[in-house]
Amino acid sequence: MLKGFKDFIMRGNVIELAVAVIIGSAFTAIVTAVTDHLIQPLINSFGSADVGALGFAITDNPDTFLDFGAVITAAINFLIIAAVVYFGIVAPINALTERAKRRQGVDPEEAAPTSEQLLAEIRDLLAAENGGTTNTTTK
């Protein structure tokens, strides 16, 4: 039981995922600093220095305050993180994978066979094993 767990943990994907989570956490701090200290002042220039001006209270109770400034900041954080992950990690890895496939002689544009083509090949192989007789009736 412990051997299976050890094999699972030592798999490359799990270790890569753990590294990605740690790097993602560290990167979140950078993005938060950029949005809080660079982008948020730009947003505040359209409203006021108080981010609370980008929202309103439904009642006099402070718990009913709708804070649009926080939502805008979170959306900007998400867009920055998504852009950096895509353009910094996903796109280069896809390019490297495609380049490696081309080096190995695999055409990336080559389409995979359809399920009908695979089934026809299986039928033909079974027919060859059975001496050429197949039941090709369709319902």
N, CA, C and O atoms as CSV, one atom per row, in Angstrom:
chain,resi,resn,atom,element,x,y,z
A,1,MET,N,N,0.827,-1.185,0.000
A,1,MET,CA,C,0.000,0.000,0.000
A,1,MET,C,C,0.877,1.256,0.000
A,1,MET,O,O,0.613,2.192,-0.755
A,2,LEU,N,N,1.909,1.282,0.835
A,2,LEU,CA,C,2.807,2.431,0.864
A,2,LEU,C,C,3.649,2.516,-0.400
A,2,LEU,O,O,4.014,3.609,-0.833
A,3,LYS,N,N,3.961,1.357,-0.997
A,3,LYS,CA,C,4.728,1.366,-2.234
A,3,LYS,C,C,3.922,2.033,-3.341
A,3,LYS,O,O,4.467,2.812,-4.123
A,4,GLY,N,N,2.633,1.733,-3.411
A,4,GLY,CA,C,1.778,2.365,-4.410
A,4,GLY,C,C,1.702,3.867,-4.218
A,4,GLY,O,O,1.718,4.628,-5.185
A,5,PHE,N,N,1.617,4.293,-2.951
A,5,PHE,CA,C,1.580,5.727,-2.662
A,5,PHE,C,C,2.900,6.379,-3.063
A,5,PHE,O,O,2.913,7.467,-3.638
A,6,LYS,N,N,4.013,5.706,-2.756
A,6,LYS,CA,C,5.325,6.242,-3.120
A,6,LYS,C,C,5.446,6.354,-4.636
A,6,LYS,O,O,5.949,7.358,-5.140
A,7,ASP,N,N,4.994,5.338,-5.369
A,7,ASP,CA,C,5.036,5.390,-6.831
A,7,ASP,C,C,4.194,6.544,-7.362
A,7,ASP,O,O,4.584,7.227,-8.308
A,8,PHE,N,N,3.034,6.751,-6.742
A,8,PHE,CA,C,2.153,7.843,-7.155
A,8,PHE,C,C,2.819,9.195,-6.929
A,8,PHE,O,O,2.787,10.062,-7.803
A,9,ILE,N,N,3.419,9.374,-5.758
A,9,ILE,CA,C,4.050,10.650,-5.420
A,9,ILE,C,C,5.272,10.907,-6.292
A,9,ILE,O,O,5.533,12.050,-6.667
A,10,MET,N,N,6.014,9.873,-6.617
A,10,MET,CA,C,7.244,10.054,-7.380
A,10,MET,C,C,7.004,10.193,-8.876
A,10,MET,O,O,7.947,10.420,-9.634
A,11,ARG,N,N,5.765,10.062,-9.308
A,11,ARG,CA,C,5.453,10.276,-10.714
A,11,ARG,C,C,5.753,11.714,-11.080
A,11,ARG,O,O,5.590,12.613,-10.255
A,12,GLY,N,N,6.184,11.937,-12.286
A,12,GLY,CA,C,6.544,13.283,-12.720
A,12,GLY,C,C,5.400,14.271,-12.644
A,12,GLY,O,O,5.615,15.428,-12.281
A,13,ASN,N,N,4.196,13.852,-12.976
A,13,ASN,CA,C,3.074,14.788,-13.014
A,13,ASN,C,C,2.752,15.354,-11.638
A,13,ASN,O,O,2.436,16.538,-11.521
A,14,VAL,N,N,2.826,14.539,-10.606
A,14,VAL,CA,C,2.497,15.009,-9.259
A,14,VAL,C,C,3.545,16.012,-8.785
A,14,VAL,O,O,3.207,17.037,-8.194
A,15,ILE,N,N,4.797,15.717,-9.042
A,15,ILE,CA,C,5.864,16.630,-8.636
A,15,ILE,C,C,5.756,17.940,-9.412
A,15,ILE,O,O,5.916,19.016,-8.837
A,16,GLU,N,N,5.485,17.853,-10.713
A,16,GLU,CA,C,5.319,19.068,-11.515
A,16,GLU,C,C,4.138,19.891,-11.015
A,16,GLU,O,O,4.204,21.119,-10.984
A,17,LEU,N,N,3.070,19.224,-10.628
A,17,LEU,CA,C,1.903,19.935,-10.110
A,17,LEU,C,C,2.237,20.642,-8.799
A,17,LEU,O,O,1.823,21.782,-8.589
A,18,ALA,N,N,2.974,19.984,-7.927
A,18,ALA,CA,C,3.357,20.612,-6.658
A,18,ALA,C,C,4.235,21.839,-6.897
A,18,ALA,O,O,4.057,22.872,-6.252
A,19,VAL,N,N,5.176,21.721,-7.818
A,19,VAL,CA,C,6.029,22.865,-8.151
A,19,VAL,C,C,5.184,23.995,-8.732
A,19,VAL,O,O,5.402,25.162,-8.407
A,20,ALA,N,N,4.229,23.658,-9.585
A,20,ALA,CA,C,3.367,24.678,-10.190
A,20,ALA,C,C,2.542,25.412,-9.139
A,20,ALA,O,O,2.352,26.625,-9.234
A,21,VAL,N,N,2.055,24.692,-8.146
A,21,VAL,CA,C,1.264,25.330,-7.085
A,21,VAL,C,C,2.136,26.290,-6.278
A,21,VAL,O,O,1.708,27.398,-5.955
A,22,ILE,N,N,3.343,25.871,-5.956
A,22,ILE,CA,C,4.250,26.728,-5.183
A,22,ILE,C,C,4.619,27.972,-5.982
A,22,ILE,O,O,4.587,29.082,-5.450
A,23,ILE,N,N,4.968,27.797,-7.245
A,23,ILE,CA,C,5.313,28.943,-8.084
A,23,ILE,C,C,4.097,29.838,-8.277
A,23,ILE,O,O,4.224,31.062,-8.278
A,24,GLY,N,N,2.923,29.241,-8.439
A,24,GLY,CA,C,1.701,30.029,-8.585
A,24,GLY,C,C,1.413,30.874,-7.363
A,24,GLY,O,O,0.974,32.018,-7.485
A,25,SER,N,N,1.655,30.325,-6.192
A,25,SER,CA,C,1.450,31.099,-4.961
A,25,SER,C,C,2.409,32.278,-4.885
A,25,SER,O,O,2.016,33.384,-4.515
A,26,ALA,N,N,3.655,32.039,-5.233
A,26,ALA,CA,C,4.633,33.125,-5.213
A,26,ALA,C,C,4.305,34.172,-6.271
A,26,ALA,O,O,4.458,35.370,-6.032
A,27,PHE,N,N,3.859,33.727,-7.426
A,27,PHE,CA,C,3.525,34.657,-8.500
A,27,PHE,C,C,2.299,35.487,-8.145
A,27,PHE,O,O,2.197,36.647,-8.544
A,28,THR,N,N,1.371,34.904,-7.401
A,28,THR,CA,C,0.182,35.648,-6.971
A,28,THR,C,C,0.574,36.861,-6.140
A,28,THR,O,O,-0.037,37.922,-6.268
A,29,ALA,N,N,1.579,36.718,-5.297
A,29,ALA,CA,C,2.037,37.858,-4.490
A,29,ALA,C,C,2.568,38.976,-5.377
A,29,ALA,O,O,2.335,40.152,-5.100
A,30,ILE,N,N,3.275,38.618,-6.436
A,30,ILE,CA,C,3.797,39.627,-7.360
A,30,ILE,C,C,2.654,40.340,-8.073
A,30,ILE,O,O,2.642,41.567,-8.166
A,31,VAL,N,N,1.699,39.570,-8.574
A,31,VAL,CA,C,0.571,40.168,-9.294
A,31,VAL,C,C,-0.251,41.049,-8.366
A,31,VAL,O,O,-0.699,42.122,-8.768
A,32,THR,N,N,-0.452,40.610,-7.138
A,32,THR,CA,C,-1.208,41.419,-6.178
A,32,THR,C,C,-0.495,42.742,-5.916
A,32,THR,O,O,-1.141,43.787,-5.828
A,33,ALA,N,N,0.818,42.706,-5.793
A,33,ALA,CA,C,1.570,43.948,-5.584
A,33,ALA,C,C,1.450,44.872,-6.793
A,33,ALA,O,O,1.298,46.084,-6.635
A,34,VAL,N,N,1.516,44.311,-7.987
A,34,VAL,CA,C,1.387,45.135,-9.200
A,34,VAL,C,C,0.009,45.775,-9.266
A,34,VAL,O,O,-0.110,46.966,-9.555
A,35,THR,N,N,-1.033,44.994,-9.001
A,35,THR,CA,C,-2.378,45.569,-9.087
A,35,THR,C,C,-2.645,46.553,-7.961
A,35,THR,O,O,-3.280,47.585,-8.181
A,36,ASP,N,N,-2.171,46.251,-6.756
A,36,ASP,CA,C,-2.432,47.148,-5.623
A,36,ASP,C,C,-1.662,48.461,-5.727
A,36,ASP,O,O,-2.173,49.510,-5.336
A,37,HIS,N,N,-0.433,48.411,-6.254
A,37,HIS,CA,C,0.420,49.596,-6.210
A,37,HIS,C,C,0.617,50.284,-7.555
A,37,HIS,O,O,1.114,51.409,-7.599
A,38,LEU,N,N,0.239,49.635,-8.650
A,38,LEU,CA,C,0.364,50.268,-9.956
A,38,LEU,C,C,-0.983,50.460,-10.649
A,38,LEU,O,O,-1.294,51.554,-11.120
A,39,ILE,N,N,-1.765,49.412,-10.708
A,39,ILE,CA,C,-3.025,49.487,-11.449
A,39,ILE,C,C,-4.126,50.128,-10.616
A,39,ILE,O,O,-4.895,50.943,-11.127
A,40,GLN,N,N,-4.208,49.772,-9.353
A,40,GLN,CA,C,-5.259,50.338,-8.503
A,40,GLN,C,C,-5.188,51.862,-8.418
A,40,GLN,O,O,-6.234,52.510,-8.439
A,41,PRO,N,N,-4.000,52.462,-8.321
A,41,PRO,CA,C,-3.965,53.935,-8.345
A,41,PRO,C,C,-4.512,54.519,-9.651
A,41,PRO,O,O,-5.113,55.593,-9.648
A,42,LEU,N,N,-4.304,53.815,-10.760
A,42,LEU,CA,C,-4.883,54.284,-12.024
A,42,LEU,C,C,-6.405,54.219,-11.989
A,42,LEU,O,O,-7.083,55.130,-12.464
A,43,ILE,N,N,-6.938,53.140,-11.426
A,43,ILE,CA,C,-8.396,53.023,-11.291
A,43,ILE,C,C,-8.911,54.104,-10.352
A,43,ILE,O,O,-9.953,54.710,-10.606
A,44,ASN,N,N,-8.187,54.344,-9.275
A,44,ASN,CA,C,-8.606,55.366,-8.310
A,44,ASN,C,C,-8.611,56.762,-8.919
A,44,ASN,O,O,-9.357,57.633,-8.473
A,45,SER,N,N,-7.785,56.977,-9.931
A,45,SER,CA,C,-7.756,58.304,-10.547
A,45,SER,C,C,-9.071,58.624,-11.250
A,45,SER,O,O,-9.397,59.795,-11.446
A,46,PHE,N,N,-9.828,57.602,-11.630
A,46,PHE,CA,C,-11.138,57.824,-12.247
A,46,PHE,C,C,-12.226,58.016,-11.197
A,46,PHE,O,O,-13.260,58.626,-11.469
A,47,GLY,N,N,-11.989,57.499,-10.009
A,47,GLY,CA,C,-12.961,57.645,-8.928
A,47,GLY,C,C,-12.393,58.560,-7.871
A,47,GLY,O,O,-12.327,59.777,-8.046
A,48,SER,N,N,-11.991,57.968,-6.790
A,48,SER,CA,C,-11.348,58.735,-5.727
A,48,SER,C,C,-10.221,57.890,-5.161
A,48,SER,O,O,-10.040,56.740,-5.561
A,49,ALA,N,N,-9.469,58.450,-4.238
A,49,ALA,CA,C,-8.360,57.710,-3.639
A,49,ALA,C,C,-8.861,56.539,-2.817
A,49,ALA,O,O,-8.125,55.582,-2.578
A,50,ASP,N,N,-10.096,56.608,-2.388
A,50,ASP,CA,C,-10.695,55.538,-1.609
A,50,ASP,C,C,-11.359,54.559,-2.565
A,50,ASP,O,O,-12.255,54.932,-3.322
A,51,VAL,N,N,-10.914,53.303,-2.530
A,51,VAL,CA,C,-11.503,52.296,-3.405
A,51,VAL,C,C,-12.973,52.107,-3.078
A,51,VAL,O,O,-13.750,51.667,-3.926
A,52,GLY,N,N,-13.354,52.435,-1.861
A,52,GLY,CA,C,-14.749,52.317,-1.465
A,52,GLY,C,C,-15.674,53.186,-2.297
A,52,GLY,O,O,-16.884,52.958,-2.316
A,53,ALA,N,N,-15.130,54.169,-2.979
A,53,ALA,CA,C,-15.962,55.007,-3.841
A,53,ALA,C,C,-16.424,54.240,-5.072
A,53,ALA,O,O,-17.334,54.687,-5.769
A,54,LEU,N,N,-15.815,53.095,-5.348
A,54,LEU,CA,C,-16.216,52.281,-6.491
A,54,LEU,C,C,-17.226,51.222,-6.067
A,54,LEU,O,O,-17.162,50.081,-6.526
A,55,GLY,N,N,-18.134,51.587,-5.216
A,55,GLY,CA,C,-19.175,50.683,-4.765
A,55,GLY,C,C,-20.248,51.469,-4.064
A,55,GLY,O,O,-20.198,52.697,-3.990
A,56,PHE,N,N,-21.225,50.741,-3.546
A,56,PHE,CA,C,-22.267,51.434,-2.785
A,56,PHE,C,C,-22.863,50.482,-1.762
A,56,PHE,O,O,-22.790,49.261,-1.896
A,57,ALA,N,N,-23.453,51.077,-0.742
A,57,ALA,CA,C,-24.083,50.302,0.325
A,57,ALA,C,C,-25.571,50.184,0.031
A,57,ALA,O,O,-26.218,51.161,-0.347
A,58,ILE,N,N,-26.103,48.991,0.206
A,58,ILE,CA,C,-27.532,48.776,-0.009
A,58,ILE,C,C,-28.319,49.409,1.132
A,58,ILE,O,O,-29.362,50.027,0.916
A,59,THR,N,N,-27.812,49.248,2.332
A,59,THR,CA,C,-28.422,49.874,3.511
A,59,THR,C,C,-27.315,50.574,4.290
A,59,THR,O,O,-26.173,50.636,3.834
A,60,ASP,N,N,-27.646,51.091,5.441
A,60,ASP,CA,C,-26.634,51.746,6.268
A,60,ASP,C,C,-25.680,50.749,6.922
A,60,ASP,O,O,-24.649,51.142,7.467
A,61,ASN,N,N,-26.011,49.489,6.870
A,61,ASN,CA,C,-25.171,48.442,7.439
A,61,ASN,C,C,-23.921,48.273,6.562
A,61,ASN,O,O,-24.062,48.067,5.356
A,62,PRO,N,N,-22.709,48.351,7.120
A,62,PRO,CA,C,-21.494,48.205,6.307
A,62,PRO,C,C,-21.346,46.814,5.687
A,62,PRO,O,O,-20.597,46.646,4.724
A,63,ASP,N,N,-22.047,45.822,6.224
A,63,ASP,CA,C,-21.971,44.474,5.663
A,63,ASP,C,C,-22.699,44.367,4.326
A,63,ASP,O,O,-22.533,43.374,3.618
A,64,THR,N,N,-23.489,45.354,3.973
A,64,THR,CA,C,-24.221,45.315,2.705
A,64,THR,C,C,-23.528,46.132,1.619
A,64,THR,O,O,-24.135,46.426,0.589
A,65,PHE,N,N,-22.271,46.503,1.833
A,65,PHE,CA,C,-21.538,47.306,0.853
A,65,PHE,C,C,-21.120,46.437,-0.328
A,65,PHE,O,O,-20.502,45.389,-0.143
A,66,LEU,N,N,-21.447,46.861,-1.513
A,66,LEU,CA,C,-21.030,46.177,-2.740
A,66,LEU,C,C,-19.752,46.850,-3.233
A,66,LEU,O,O,-19.781,47.989,-3.700
A,67,ASP,N,N,-18.642,46.145,-3.127
A,67,ASP,CA,C,-17.327,46.717,-3.421
A,67,ASP,C,C,-16.894,46.341,-4.837
A,67,ASP,O,O,-16.315,45.277,-5.056
A,68,PHE,N,N,-17.181,47.223,-5.792
A,68,PHE,CA,C,-16.808,46.972,-7.180
A,68,PHE,C,C,-15.302,47.108,-7.388
A,68,PHE,O,O,-14.742,46.472,-8.281
A,69,GLY,N,N,-14.652,47.921,-6.581
A,69,GLY,CA,C,-13.197,48.075,-6.682
A,69,GLY,C,C,-12.474,46.766,-6.428
A,69,GLY,O,O,-11.509,46.443,-7.121
A,70,ALA,N,N,-12.933,46.008,-5.435
A,70,ALA,CA,C,-12.311,44.709,-5.140
A,70,ALA,C,C,-12.547,43.719,-6.276
A,70,ALA,O,O,-11.672,42.917,-6.602
A,71,VAL,N,N,-13.732,43.779,-6.874
A,71,VAL,CA,C,-14.041,42.879,-7.991
A,71,VAL,C,C,-13.173,43.227,-9.199
A,71,VAL,O,O,-12.651,42.336,-9.868
A,72,ILE,N,N,-13.018,44.520,-9.476
A,72,ILE,CA,C,-12.169,44.941,-10.595
A,72,ILE,C,C,-10.724,44.512,-10.355
A,72,ILE,O,O,-10.055,44.037,-11.272
A,73,THR,N,N,-10.246,44.678,-9.133
A,73,THR,CA,C,-8.881,44.268,-8.800
A,73,THR,C,C,-8.706,42.762,-8.969
A,73,THR,O,O,-7.695,42.316,-9.511
A,74,ALA,N,N,-9.675,41.980,-8.514
A,74,ALA,CA,C,-9.590,40.519,-8.660
A,74,ALA,C,C,-9.612,40.115,-10.130
A,74,ALA,O,O,-8.886,39.206,-10.534
A,75,ALA,N,N,-10.440,40.786,-10.935
A,75,ALA,CA,C,-10.502,40.477,-12.364
A,75,ALA,C,C,-9.177,40.803,-13.045
A,75,ALA,O,O,-8.702,40.038,-13.884
A,76,ILE,N,N,-8.584,41.932,-12.686
A,76,ILE,CA,C,-7.286,42.296,-13.260
A,76,ILE,C,C,-6.217,41.299,-12.829
A,76,ILE,O,O,-5.380,40.900,-13.638
A,77,ASN,N,N,-6.239,40.891,-11.558
A,77,ASN,CA,C,-5.303,39.857,-11.085
A,77,ASN,C,C,-5.436,38.597,-11.919
A,77,ASN,O,O,-4.439,38.032,-12.368
A,78,PHE,N,N,-6.670,38.159,-12.126
A,78,PHE,CA,C,-6.910,36.941,-12.898
A,78,PHE,C,C,-6.387,37.081,-14.324
A,78,PHE,O,O,-5.707,36.185,-14.824
A,79,LEU,N,N,-6.696,38.188,-14.979
A,79,LEU,CA,C,-6.260,38.379,-16.363
A,79,LEU,C,C,-4.739,38.408,-16.481
A,79,LEU,O,O,-4.175,37.850,-17.421
A,80,ILE,N,N,-4.080,39.059,-15.529
A,80,ILE,CA,C,-2.614,39.101,-15.568
A,80,ILE,C,C,-2.034,37.705,-15.366
A,80,ILE,O,O,-1.139,37.291,-16.102
A,81,ILE,N,N,-2.539,36.983,-14.376
A,81,ILE,CA,C,-2.033,35.628,-14.119
A,81,ILE,C,C,-2.310,34.718,-15.309
A,81,ILE,O,O,-1.431,33.963,-15.724
A,82,ALA,N,N,-3.518,34.779,-15.863
A,82,ALA,CA,C,-3.860,33.933,-17.008
A,82,ALA,C,C,-2.971,34.250,-18.208
A,82,ALA,O,O,-2.512,33.334,-18.891
A,83,ALA,N,N,-2.723,35.525,-18.472
A,83,ALA,CA,C,-1.877,35.904,-19.606
A,83,ALA,C,C,-0.445,35.425,-19.410
A,83,ALA,O,O,0.168,34.902,-20.341
A,84,VAL,N,N,0.090,35.599,-18.208
A,84,VAL,CA,C,1.468,35.167,-17.958
A,84,VAL,C,C,1.578,33.648,-18.048
A,84,VAL,O,O,2.534,33.132,-18.626
A,85,VAL,N,N,0.618,32.931,-17.488
A,85,VAL,CA,C,0.658,31.467,-17.560
A,85,VAL,C,C,0.558,31.006,-19.009
A,85,VAL,O,O,1.297,30.116,-19.428
A,86,TYR,N,N,-0.349,31.605,-19.775
A,86,TYR,CA,C,-0.512,31.168,-21.163
A,86,TYR,C,C,0.711,31.516,-22.004
A,86,TYR,O,O,1.297,30.644,-22.645
A,87,PHE,N,N,1.097,32.796,-22.000
A,87,PHE,CA,C,2.188,33.219,-22.870
A,87,PHE,C,C,3.561,32.828,-22.334
A,87,PHE,O,O,4.511,32.715,-23.109
A,88,GLY,N,N,3.682,32.624,-21.042
A,88,GLY,CA,C,4.971,32.271,-20.464
A,88,GLY,C,C,5.199,30.788,-20.300
A,88,GLY,O,O,6.344,30.338,-20.251
A,89,ILE,N,N,4.105,30.005,-20.212
A,89,ILE,CA,C,4.262,28.573,-19.959
A,89,ILE,C,C,3.603,27.730,-21.047
A,89,ILE,O,O,4.269,26.917,-21.688
A,90,VAL,N,N,2.303,27.917,-21.260
A,90,VAL,CA,C,1.557,27.036,-22.160
A,90,VAL,C,C,2.034,27.163,-23.604
A,90,VAL,O,O,2.346,26.156,-24.239
A,91,ALA,N,N,2.096,28.381,-24.128
A,91,ALA,CA,C,2.496,28.566,-25.527
A,91,ALA,C,C,3.916,28.054,-25.795
A,91,ALA,O,O,4.117,27.350,-26.784
A,92,PRO,N,N,4.912,28.378,-24.954
A,92,PRO,CA,C,6.249,27.827,-25.215
A,92,PRO,C,C,6.306,26.300,-25.123
A,92,PRO,O,O,7.007,25.662,-25.909
A,93,ILE,N,N,5.581,25.715,-24.178
A,93,ILE,CA,C,5.589,24.251,-24.065
A,93,ILE,C,C,4.939,23.624,-25.289
A,93,ILE,O,O,5.430,22.619,-25.803
A,94,ASN,N,N,3.838,24.205,-25.764
A,94,ASN,CA,C,3.203,23.691,-26.982
A,94,ASN,C,C,4.152,23.789,-28.171
A,94,ASN,O,O,4.223,22.868,-28.984
A,95,ALA,N,N,4.880,24.897,-28.279
A,95,ALA,CA,C,5.836,25.057,-29.375
A,95,ALA,C,C,6.965,24.033,-29.268
A,95,ALA,O,O,7.371,23.452,-30.275
A,96,LEU,N,N,7.473,23.810,-28.058
A,96,LEU,CA,C,8.534,22.820,-27.869
A,96,LEU,C,C,8.043,21.413,-28.180
A,96,LEU,O,O,8.767,20.621,-28.783
A,97,THR,N,N,6.822,21.100,-27.776
A,97,THR,CA,C,6.255,19.781,-28.048
A,97,THR,C,C,6.093,19.564,-29.544
A,97,THR,O,O,6.414,18.494,-30.059
A,98,GLU,N,N,5.597,20.580,-30.238
A,98,GLU,CA,C,5.425,20.465,-31.689
A,98,GLU,C,C,6.775,20.311,-32.381
A,98,GLU,O,O,6.908,19.517,-33.312
A,99,ARG,N,N,7.774,21.066,-31.931
A,99,ARG,CA,C,9.114,20.972,-32.512
A,99,ARG,C,C,9.700,19.581,-32.276
A,99,ARG,O,O,10.331,19.017,-33.171
A,100,ALA,N,N,9.500,19.024,-31.084
A,100,ALA,CA,C,10.017,17.683,-30.782
A,100,ALA,C,C,9.334,16.630,-31.642
A,100,ALA,O,O,9.978,15.681,-32.091
A,101,LYS,N,N,8.039,16.789,-31.875
A,101,LYS,CA,C,7.325,15.836,-32.731
A,101,LYS,C,C,7.840,15.905,-34.162
A,101,LYS,O,O,7.978,14.877,-34.826
A,102,ARG,N,N,8.126,17.127,-34.644
A,102,ARG,CA,C,8.657,17.262,-36.004
A,102,ARG,C,C,10.028,16.611,-36.116
A,102,ARG,O,O,10.342,16.002,-37.138
A,103,ARG,N,N,10.848,16.732,-35.072
A,103,ARG,CA,C,12.171,16.104,-35.091
A,103,ARG,C,C,12.063,14.587,-35.118
A,103,ARG,O,O,12.898,13.915,-35.723
A,104,GLN,N,N,11.042,14.045,-34.466
A,104,GLN,CA,C,10.859,12.596,-34.412
A,104,GLN,C,C,10.179,12.073,-35.665
A,104,GLN,O,O,10.010,10.863,-35.818
A,105,GLY,N,N,9.791,12.960,-36.554
A,105,GLY,CA,C,9.161,12.538,-37.795
A,105,GLY,C,C,7.659,12.426,-37.709
A,105,GLY,O,O,7.032,11.915,-38.638
A,106,VAL,N,N,7.063,12.882,-36.633
A,106,VAL,CA,C,5.612,12.853,-36.500
A,106,VAL,C,C,5.073,14.156,-37.050
A,106,VAL,O,O,5.455,15.237,-36.602
A,107,ASP,N,N,4.189,14.050,-38.018
A,107,ASP,CA,C,3.595,15.245,-38.609
A,107,ASP,C,C,2.488,15.747,-37.696
A,107,ASP,O,O,1.495,15.045,-37.505
A,108,PRO,N,N,2.626,16.958,-37.116
A,108,PRO,CA,C,1.592,17.451,-36.201
A,108,PRO,C,C,0.266,17.714,-36.897
A,108,PRO,O,O,-0.781,17.753,-36.250
A,109,GLU,N,N,0.307,17.897,-38.224
A,109,GLU,CA,C,-0.928,18.147,-38.970
A,109,GLU,C,C,-1.634,16.846,-39.354
A,109,GLU,O,O,-2.779,16.863,-39.806
A,110,GLU,N,N,-0.948,15.726,-39.173
A,110,GLU,CA,C,-1.516,14.441,-39.545
A,110,GLU,C,C,-2.704,14.125,-38.646
A,110,GLU,O,O,-2.582,14.092,-37.422
A,111,ALA,N,N,-3.840,13.894,-39.267
A,111,ALA,CA,C,-5.061,13.655,-38.502
A,111,ALA,C,C,-5.085,12.225,-37.975
A,111,ALA,O,O,-4.645,11.294,-38.649
A,112,ALA,N,N,-5.594,12.070,-36.791
A,112,ALA,CA,C,-5.759,10.738,-36.209
A,112,ALA,C,C,-6.900,10.035,-36.938
A,112,ALA,O,O,-7.842,10.688,-37.389
A,113,PRO,N,N,-6.823,8.718,-37.057
A,113,PRO,CA,C,-7.898,8.008,-37.746
A,113,PRO,C,C,-9.207,8.114,-36.967
A,113,PRO,O,O,-9.220,8.168,-35.737
A,114,THR,N,N,-10.297,8.143,-37.712
A,114,THR,CA,C,-11.605,8.221,-37.075
A,114,THR,C,C,-11.965,6.865,-36.494
A,114,THR,O,O,-11.331,5.858,-36.808
A,115,SER,N,N,-12.975,6.842,-35.654
A,115,SER,CA,C,-13.392,5.573,-35.050
A,115,SER,C,C,-13.914,4.618,-36.119
A,115,SER,O,O,-13.740,3.406,-35.996
A,116,GLU,N,N,-14.547,5.143,-37.160
A,116,GLU,CA,C,-15.032,4.280,-38.244
A,116,GLU,C,C,-13.863,3.626,-38.974
A,116,GLU,O,O,-13.928,2.447,-39.322
A,117,GLN,N,N,-12.794,4.390,-39.207
A,117,GLN,CA,C,-11.621,3.826,-39.869
A,117,GLN,C,C,-10.976,2.751,-39.001
A,117,GLN,O,O,-10.565,1.706,-39.506
A,118,LEU,N,N,-10.887,3.001,-37.708
A,118,LEU,CA,C,-10.307,2.002,-36.806
A,118,LEU,C,C,-11.154,0.739,-36.761
A,118,LEU,O,O,-10.619,-0.370,-36.775
A,119,LEU,N,N,-12.469,0.900,-36.707
A,119,LEU,CA,C,-13.350,-0.269,-36.701
A,119,LEU,C,C,-13.237,-1.051,-38.007
A,119,LEU,O,O,-13.279,-2.281,-37.991
A,120,ALA,N,N,-13.095,-0.362,-39.129
A,120,ALA,CA,C,-12.928,-1.048,-40.411
A,120,ALA,C,C,-11.621,-1.828,-40.431
A,120,ALA,O,O,-11.577,-2.945,-40.947
A,121,GLU,N,N,-10.558,-1.257,-39.877
A,121,GLU,CA,C,-9.282,-1.972,-39.804
A,121,GLU,C,C,-9.402,-3.209,-38.923
A,121,GLU,O,O,-8.878,-4.267,-39.269
A,122,ILE,N,N,-10.081,-3.088,-37.799
A,122,ILE,CA,C,-10.281,-4.238,-36.909
A,122,ILE,C,C,-11.080,-5.318,-37.625
A,122,ILE,O,O,-10.751,-6.501,-37.540
A,123,ARG,N,N,-12.128,-4.907,-38.329
A,123,ARG,CA,C,-12.948,-5.866,-39.081
A,123,ARG,C,C,-12.101,-6.595,-40.109
A,123,ARG,O,O,-12.198,-7.814,-40.244
A,124,ASP,N,N,-11.272,-5.857,-40.836
A,124,ASP,CA,C,-10.436,-6.467,-41.864
A,124,ASP,C,C,-9.418,-7.423,-41.255
A,124,ASP,O,O,-9.151,-8.482,-41.821
A,125,LEU,N,N,-8.848,-7.061,-40.108
A,125,LEU,CA,C,-7.897,-7.956,-39.444
A,125,LEU,C,C,-8.580,-9.228,-38.957
A,125,LEU,O,O,-8.030,-10.322,-39.086
A,126,LEU,N,N,-9.777,-9.082,-38.399
A,126,LEU,CA,C,-10.521,-10.267,-37.958
A,126,LEU,C,C,-10.896,-11.141,-39.144
A,126,LEU,O,O,-10.871,-12.368,-39.048
A,127,ALA,N,N,-11.240,-10.519,-40.251
A,127,ALA,CA,C,-11.576,-11.282,-41.453
A,127,ALA,C,C,-10.360,-12.044,-41.952
A,127,ALA,O,O,-10.483,-13.192,-42.381
A,128,ALA,N,N,-9.204,-11.431,-41.904
A,128,ALA,CA,C,-7.986,-12.099,-42.352
A,128,ALA,C,C,-7.655,-13.281,-41.448
A,128,ALA,O,O,-7.174,-14.309,-41.927
A,129,GLU,N,N,-7.905,-13.147,-40.148
A,129,GLU,CA,C,-7.636,-14.245,-39.220
A,129,GLU,C,C,-8.635,-15.385,-39.399
A,129,GLU,O,O,-8.280,-16.546,-39.191
A,130,ASN,N,N,-9.867,-15.083,-39.778
A,130,ASN,CA,C,-10.910,-16.098,-39.931
A,130,ASN,C,C,-10.952,-16.671,-41.335
A,130,ASN,O,O,-11.905,-17.375,-41.670
A,131,GLY,N,N,-9.985,-16.407,-42.147
A,131,GLY,CA,C,-9.945,-16.967,-43.483
A,131,GLY,C,C,-10.755,-16.168,-44.488
A,131,GLY,O,O,-11.158,-16.703,-45.521
A,132,GLY,N,N,-10.994,-14.927,-44.209
A,132,GLY,CA,C,-11.646,-14.063,-45.178
A,132,GLY,C,C,-13.150,-14.002,-45.066
A,132,GLY,O,O,-13.795,-13.363,-45.897
A,133,THR,N,N,-13.734,-14.642,-44.070
A,133,THR,CA,C,-15.193,-14.572,-43.939
A,133,THR,C,C,-15.555,-13.604,-42.829
A,133,THR,O,O,-15.057,-13.698,-41.707
A,134,THR,N,N,-16.422,-12.686,-43.165
A,134,THR,CA,C,-16.914,-11.755,-42.155
A,134,THR,C,C,-18.403,-11.609,-42.309
A,134,THR,O,O,-18.958,-11.806,-43.390
A,135,ASN,N,N,-19.028,-11.269,-41.238
A,135,ASN,CA,C,-20.450,-10.971,-41.263
A,135,ASN,C,C,-20.569,-9.460,-41.309
A,135,ASN,O,O,-20.338,-8.790,-40.303
A,136,THR,N,N,-20.926,-8.914,-42.465
A,136,THR,CA,C,-20.953,-7.461,-42.633
A,136,THR,C,C,-22.363,-6.915,-42.641
A,136,THR,O,O,-22.611,-5.837,-43.181
A,137,THR,N,N,-23.289,-7.647,-42.049
A,137,THR,CA,C,-24.656,-7.126,-42.003
A,137,THR,C,C,-24.717,-5.990,-41.016
A,137,THR,O,O,-24.106,-6.038,-39.948
A,138,THR,N,N,-25.460,-4.968,-41.382
A,138,THR,CA,C,-25.628,-3.824,-40.495
A,138,THR,C,C,-27.077,-3.716,-40.108
A,138,THR,O,O,-27.969,-4.096,-40.866
A,139,LYS,N,N,-27.301,-3.203,-38.943
A,139,LYS,CA,C,-28.666,-3.049,-38.451
A,139,LYS,C,C,-29.001,-1.607,-38.352
A,139,LYS,O,O,-30.113,-1.257,-37.955
